[in-house]
Structures are given as C-alpha cells and as structure tokens.
Amino acid sequence: MVSAKQLAHEVQEFLRFKRAMGIPYERAEFALDQFVRFIRQHWGDHGEAMLDDAITRWCARVAGRKAVTVANEFGAVRQLCLYRRRRDPSSYVPEHALAPVKESVFLPYIFSHDEVRRILAAAGSHDGRFIWASMLRTLILVLYCTGLRLGEAVRLRTSDVDLDRGTLMIQRSKGRSRIIAIRPDLVAELRNYTAERQRLLRKHRRADPATFFLRLDASPLTIPSASNAIRQLLRQLGIKPVTGRVGARPYEFRHNSEPRIIPSGGREGVGFGRFLAN
C-alpha cells in the first residue's frame, strides 16, 4: 500500500539518487510526476492504494496509446519500484510483461541523393518572413552532415562552433556532451553563414544573442520554427504529403548522414563535398 504523499517523497529521493550518478532523468521525472498525480486524483493525497493495481490502471489510463510510449513511462515507474525495494525487500516490483514493448517499430524515411540536392536548392532560395535562405540551407547541411538531432543543431551556440579546429560541441544532450569533427567543406559553409550572420546583426543593430542559428529579425531560431520550415520544404518538393504527420520528417536527416564516429587522436570529420560532386 502506498499514498500519493509518501510516493511523492520517494520520487524525490529516487531522482536525487539517479542524478548523483550523473543521470539527468528529466523525461522519467515527468512520467513519475504524472504517476503521483494519477494516484492523488484517484485515492487522494493520504489515501492508500495497492501499488500493483495503481500501476496497471495508470498504464491503461488512455486507450490507443502507442505501446512504446507506455513502455517508456512504465520503465521509469519500474525503476522507482526497484529503488523502493532497496529498503523494503517485500516491496512490489511489476514484471516487464506489463508493458513489454521496448523499441519503436517506426521505419525512417531515407532521402535519396537527388532529394537531398533538391532540398538544399529549395532551402537556398527560400524567402520567408522569419526564416532566411542562408540560415535554412546551413542548418540542413549541418543536420545532414553530422547526424545531429534538430534540437541539438538549433541549440548550438557560437562558442560551440570552433571553425579553426573544425569541431562542434554538443552540450548535454541525452545525458552527455560530445564533440563532432567536421570536414573543411562544411567548415567553409559555416564560415560563409557566420559572415552573413554578422551582417544580419549589424543591420538590426542587435547584440549577439550567442545562439548560432538566427531568424531573419536576428532573434534566436526556435525548434518549432525550424521544424515547420523544413516540413514546408518537404511538402513543396512532394517528398512529404501536403497534410498529416506521415512521410519524411526533419529528424530523418539524422538517418541519412555519413558515419561520424571519430577515433581519439585523429579525425577525418564529416562533410558533403564528394556527395554534391556526384
């Protein structure tokens, strides 16, 4: 038996334990907070619930959800239960079979080389209210050449982009930071964009916000605006249906990039020059 008040306290202890080991546990925190809220709504703040019944009902609270989503949320609750068992060996821990799906069966869209060329050409001639051509083309090149997630690329700061060394620093993404080496062809594109970025800042007489990718008004690019701009390009080119969430997504560039694991002590980097020449 467990109450919402007791469980909320244990969740905070559990999160402190995980974070002491360097694990951010941000998504798990959201799922655990939802679980505590669910118990509070059904049993009150002090009313006690059977933990096995509460977990089963919580996993089934919304009909038709994707199995992988349920499994991911269930995983956070199960980890909490394992933590509780440290102090009480009789504490309930649900079996994996309650939410067995661990991986998404989604198949990514793989762009052809011709499609990537068309996307870059369309981006280079884009004329939007807030999204400008040079920035959009450079963003797509970074996504394609490095395999960065869209959010990782959008969150790049000027201090993360070292064009002298040819590296990008990805800060604290998925619980870790990493350095990606890039080849001279991509470095040259980033230098061109950097020069245009400086002209944009001077034109608007704005202080540098330190965000590498800027909108046309010199404000920091946001993930939703970047995602919408790329989706519009894909729809204009007929690569994505004009409506709905099906088809190619901005995330798909991650599945099309060249190998990018750089061994310690040497770096070839990632780029696109040979691809565009073919």
URVEN-V607439 format. One record per pair of residues at least 12 apart in sequence whose ideal C-beta (glycine too) atoms are under 10 Angstrom apart, sorted by the first residue. I is the first residue (numbers start at 1). J is the second residue. Records with the same first field share a line. If there is no record, write none. Layout:
I=J  J
This chain:
1=43  47  48  49  50  51  54  92
2=36  39  43  48  49  50  51  54  84  91  92
3=36  39  40  43  44  45  46  47  48  49
4=35  36  37  38  39  40  41  42  43  44  45  46  47  48  49  54
5=36  39  40  44  45  46  47
6=36  39  45  46  48
7=32  35  36  39  40  49  51  54  80  84
8=32  33  35  36  37  39  40  45
9=36
10=32  36  80  81  83  84  87
11=28  29  32  33  35  36  76  77  80  83
12=29  32  36
13=80  83  84  87
14=28  29  32  76  79  80  81  82  83  84  86
15=28  29  32  33  80  83
17=83  86
18=79  80  83
22=175  176
23=175
24=172  174  175  176
25=76  79  175
26=175
27=72  73  76
28=72  73  75  76  77  79  80
29=76
30=73  76
31=58  69  72  73  74  75  76  77  80
32=73  76  77  79  80
34=58  61  73  76  77
35=54  55  58  59  61  73  74  76  77  80
36=80
37=58
38=54  55  57  58  61
39=51  54  55  57  58
42=54  57  58  61
50=92
51=77  81  84  91  92  93  94
52=81  92  93  94  95  98
53=92
54=77  92
55=74  77  78  80  81  92  93  94  98  99
56=94  98  99
58=70  73  74  77
59=71  73  74  77  94  98  99
60=98  99
66=101  104  105  106
67=99  100  101  102  103  104  105
68=99  101  102  103  104  105  106
69=99  101  104
70=98  99  100  101
71=96  98  99  100  101  102  103  104
72=99  101  102  104
73=99
74=94  96  98  99  100  101
75=96  99  102
77=93  94  98  99
78=93  94  95  96  98  99
79=93
80=93
81=93  94
82=94
106=249
107=255
108=248  249  251  252  253  254  255  256
109=234  239  240  246  247  248  249  251  252  253  255  256
110=248  252  255  256
111=144  234  239  248  252  253  255  256
112=239  256
113=256  275  276  278
115=234  237  238  239  248  256
116=140  141  144  253  256  272  275  276
117=275  276  278
118=233  236  237  238  239
119=136  137  140  144  230  233  234  236  237  239  248  253
120=136  137  140  141  144  233  272  276
121=137  237
122=136  137  140  232  233  234  236  237  239
123=135  136  137  138  139  140  141  229  230  233
124=136  137  138  140
125=137
126=229  232  233  236
127=216
128=215  216  225  228  229  232
129=215  216  217
130=214  215  216  217  219  221  222  225  228  229
131=215  216  221  225  226  228  229  230  232  233
132=196  197  200  214  215  216  217  229
133=196  216
134=189  192  193  195  196  197  200
135=193  196  197  200  212  213  214  215  216  221  226  229
136=213  221  226  229  230  233
137=189  192  193
138=153  186  189  190  192  193  194  196  197  212  213
139=153  154  156  193  212  213  221  226  229  230  250  253
140=153  226  229  230  233  250  253
141=153  182  185  186  189  190  193  253  271  272  276
142=154  156  161  168  180  182  186  189  190  193  212  213  253  257  270
143=226  230  250  251  252  253  254  256  257
144=186  252  253  254  256  257  258  270  272  275
145=168  180  182  183  185  186  189  253  256  257  258  260  269  270  271  272  273  275
146=168  170  180  181  182  186  253  254  257  258  260  269  270  271
147=180  253  254  255  256  257  258  259  260  261  270
148=168  170  173  180  253  254  257  260
149=170  173  174  223  250  251  253  254
150=223  226  227  230  249  250  251  253  254
151=173  223  226  227  250  251
152=168  170  171  173  174  178  180  223  254
153=168  170  212  213  221  223  226  250  253  254
154=211  212  213  220  221  222  223  224  225  226  227
155=170  171  172  173  211  212  213  220  221  223
156=168  169  170  171  211  212  213  221
157=169  171  209  210  211  212  213  220
158=194  197  208  209  210  211  212  213
159=171  210  212
160=177  179  180  210  211  212
161=182  187  190  191  193  194  212
162=179  181  182  187
163=182  184  186  187  188  190  191  194
164=187
165=179  181  182  187  267
166=180  181  182  183  184  186  187  190  267  269  270  271
167=179  180  181  182  187  262  267  269
168=180  181  182  186  190  212  270
178=262
179=262  267
180=260  261  262  267  269  270
181=260  261  262  266  267  268  269  270  271
182=260  262  267  268  269  270  271  272
183=258  267  268  269  270  271  272  273  274
184=269  271  273
185=269  270  271  272  273  274  275  276  277
186=269  270  271  272  273
187=269  271
188=271  273
189=271  272  273
190=212
193=212  213  214
194=212
196=214
197=211  212  213  214  218
200=214  215  216  217  218
201=214  218
202=218
203=216  217  218
204=216  217  218  219
205=218
206=218  219
209=221
213=226
215=229
223=250
226=250
227=249  250  251
228=250
229=250
230=248  249  250  251  252  253
231=245  247  248  249  250
233=250
234=247  248  249  250  252
235=247  248
239=252
240=252
257=270  272
258=270  271  272  274  275
